[in-house]
Amino acid sequence: MEYVIEQATLTKYLLQEPYDETLDVLEAIVLNYIKELCQLAMRVGKPDKLALEDIHYLIRRDSKKFSRVKDLLSMSEELKKARKQFDDVKPSMI
């Protein structure tokens, strides 16, 4: 019974709207991380060039980030292929 109460409390807490200040701080942290990662990536590879391989190199030891990037890139490729197929079919239907 205690577990059910804890779950209900947690669910209620998670469904609440976050404070704007919390979102602002979180956004600042994420943007700062991305900015620093991109700056490092530009120093790793060709000077003043941002390459995906350089970002892969920097996150290679963080398995969660590396696999997430890999998943997102494969999904992006699948979407590109689907869009291309849709665009190829669309003109012939007219």
NUMI-527575 format. One line per field, with one value per residue: x, y, z of N, C-alpha, C in turn; residue number from 1; residue in one letter. Coordinates in steps of 0.1 Angstrom, whole numbers, plus 5000, padded with zeros to 4 digits. Example, Ala and Ser with C-alpha at 12.3 -4.5 7.8 and 13.67 -1.06 7.14 Angstrom:
# NUMI-527575
n.east <- c(5132:5128);
n.north <- c(4943:4978);
n.up <- c(5078:5071);
ca.east <- c(5123:5137);
ca.north <- c(4955:4989);
ca.up <- c(5078:5071);
c.east <- c(5132:5129);
c.north <- c(4967:5000);
c.up <- c(5078:5079);
pos <- c(1:2);
code <- c(A:S);
# end
This chain:
# NUMI-527575
n.east <- c(5008:5020:5038:5021:5010:5033:5039:5016:5020:5044:5036:5018:5034:5052:5035:5029:5032:5064:5083:5089:5114:5130:5130:5143:5169:5176:5176:5197:5219:5219:5223:5248:5264:5263:5274:5300:5309:5308:5327:5350:5350:5356:5382:5394:5394:5397:5408:5386:5364:5334:5327:5309:5322:5341:5326:5316:5341:5346:5326:5329:5335:5314:5289:5261:5255:5268:5254:5229:5232:5240:5216:5198:5209:5206:5178:5173:5184:5166:5142:5149:5151:5124:5111:5121:5111:5084:5083:5091:5069:5048:5047:5039:5013:4998);
n.north <- c(4988:5012:5016:5021:5046:5061:5060:5073:5098:5105:5105:5125:5147:5146:5153:5179:5213:5226:5251:5283:5294:5272:5258:5278:5277:5251:5251:5270:5255:5233:5246:5258:5235:5223:5244:5244:5218:5219:5239:5225:5204:5218:5224:5199:5186:5196:5229:5255:5242:5224:5192:5162:5138:5146:5153:5128:5117:5131:5123:5096:5079:5080:5060:5062:5087:5084:5063:5073:5095:5081:5066:5088:5099:5077:5076:5101:5097:5077:5092:5111:5094:5085:5109:5116:5094:5099:5125:5117:5101:5119:5139:5123:5116:5137);
n.up <- c(5000:5008:4987:4965:4973:4972:4945:4934:4945:4933:4906:4905:4911:4889:4868:4871:4860:4852:4869:4854:4858:4864:4840:4825:4837:4832:4804:4799:4809:4792:4767:4772:4775:4750:4735:4745:4738:4711:4706:4715:4697:4674:4678:4679:4654:4620:4620:4630:4619:4621:4626:4624:4630:4648:4670:4676:4683:4707:4724:4726:4748:4765:4767:4767:4756:4732:4719:4718:4700:4678:4673:4668:4645:4627:4627:4615:4590:4581:4580:4560:4538:4537:4532:4507:4491:4494:4481:4456:4448:4450:4427:4405:4411:4405);
ca.east <- c(5000:5029:5043:5010:5009:5045:5037:5006:5026:5054:5029:5012:5046:5057:5025:5028:5040:5076:5085:5096:5128:5136:5132:5153:5181:5179:5180:5210:5228:5220:5230:5262:5271:5263:5284:5314:5312:5311:5340:5360:5350:5363:5397:5399:5396:5402:5406:5374:5354:5327:5324:5302:5332:5348:5317:5317:5353:5346:5316:5331:5336:5301:5281:5247:5254:5272:5244:5218:5236:5239:5202:5192:5214:5199:5164:5173:5185:5153:5133:5153:5147:5110:5107:5125:5102:5072:5084:5091:5056:5038:5045:5033:4999:4991);
ca.north <- c(5000:5024:5018:5028:5060:5068:5061:5083:5111:5108:5107:5139:5156:5146:5159:5193:5222:5231:5266:5289:5296:5259:5256:5287:5272:5239:5255:5276:5244:5225:5254:5259:5222:5222:5254:5240:5206:5224:5246:5215:5197:5226:5223:5185:5182:5207:5242:5263:5234:5216:5179:5152:5128:5152:5152:5114:5114:5136:5116:5081:5071:5081:5051:5066:5098:5079:5054:5082:5102:5071:5064:5100:5100:5067:5081:5112:5091:5071:5103:5117:5085:5085:5122:5114:5085:5107:5135:5110:5096:5130:5145:5113:5115:5149);
ca.up <- c(5000:5008:4974:4957:4977:4967:4930:4931:4948:4922:4893:4906:4910:4875:4859:4874:4851:4859:4870:4843:4862:4863:4825:4820:4841:4824:4790:4800:4811:4780:4757:4775:4772:4735:4730:4749:4731:4697:4706:4717:4685:4664:4681:4677:4640:4612:4627:4627:4612:4630:4619:4632:4635:4659:4681:4680:4690:4720:4733:4724:4761:4772:4759:4766:4746:4719:4713:4715:4688:4667:4671:4662:4631:4619:4625:4606:4577:4577:4577:4547:4528:4536:4525:4493:4485:4493:4471:4443:4445:4449:4414:4396:4415:4399);
c.east <- c(5009:5034:5033:5009:5021:5044:5027:5012:5036:5047:5023:5023:5051:5047:5023:5037:5052:5076:5093:5111:5136:5139:5143:5167:5186:5183:5194:5221:5230:5227:5245:5270:5273:5274:5298:5318:5315:5324:5352:5361:5357:5378:5403:5403:5402:5399:5394:5364:5347:5322:5318:5312:5339:5339:5317:5329:5353:5337:5318:5331:5323:5291:5267:5246:5258:5261:5232:5220:5235:5224:5195:5197:5208:5185:5163:5175:5173:5143:5136:5149:5132:5105:5110:5115:5088:5072:5085:5077:5046:5036:5037:5018:4991:4987);
c.north <- c(5013:5027:5025:5042:5068:5070:5072:5097:5115:5112:5122:5149:5157:5153:5174:5201:5227:5246:5271:5291:5283:5256:5265:5282:5260:5242:5261:5265:5236:5233:5256:5246:5220:5231:5249:5227:5210:5231:5236:5207:5205:5226:5209:5182:5194:5220:5250:5255:5225:5203:5169:5141:5134:5151:5137:5111:5119:5129:5100:5073:5072:5073:5055:5077:5093:5071:5063:5090:5093:5068:5076:5102:5089:5071:5092:5107:5085:5081:5109:5107:5085:5098:5121:5105:5092:5117:5129:5106:5108:5136:5135:5112:5126:5147);
c.up <- c(5000:4995:4964:4960:4971:4952:4927:4934:4937:4909:4894:4905:4896:4865:4861:4864:4859:4860:4858:4846:4861:4848:4820:4824:4834:4810:4790:4801:4799:4769:4759:4772:4757:4729:4733:4741:4716:4696:4707:4703:4674:4666:4678:4663:4632:4619:4621:4618:4622:4622:4629:4638:4647:4672:4686:4688:4705:4730:4732:4737:4769:4763:4757:4755:4732:4712:4710:4702:4676:4663:4664:4648:4622:4617:4615:4592:4572:4573:4563:4536:4526:4529:4510:4486:4484:4482:4457:4438:4442:4435:4404:4399:4408:4385);
pos <- c(1:2:3:4:5:6:7:8:9:10:11:12:13:14:15:16:17:18:19:20:21:22:23:24:25:26:27:28:29:30:31:32:33:34:35:36:37:38:39:40:41:42:43:44:45:46:47:48:49:50:51:52:53:54:55:56:57:58:59:60:61:62:63:64:65:66:67:68:69:70:71:72:73:74:75:76:77:78:79:80:81:82:83:84:85:86:87:88:89:90:91:92:93:94);
code <- c(M:E:Y:V:I:E:Q:A:T:L:T:K:Y:L:L:Q:E:P:Y:D:E:T:L:D:V:L:E:A:I:V:L:N:Y:I:K:E:L:C:Q:L:A:M:R:V:G:K:P:D:K:L:A:L:E:D:I:H:Y:L:I:R:R:D:S:K:K:F:S:R:V:K:D:L:L:S:M:S:E:E:L:K:K:A:R:K:Q:F:D:D:V:K:P:S:M:I);
# end
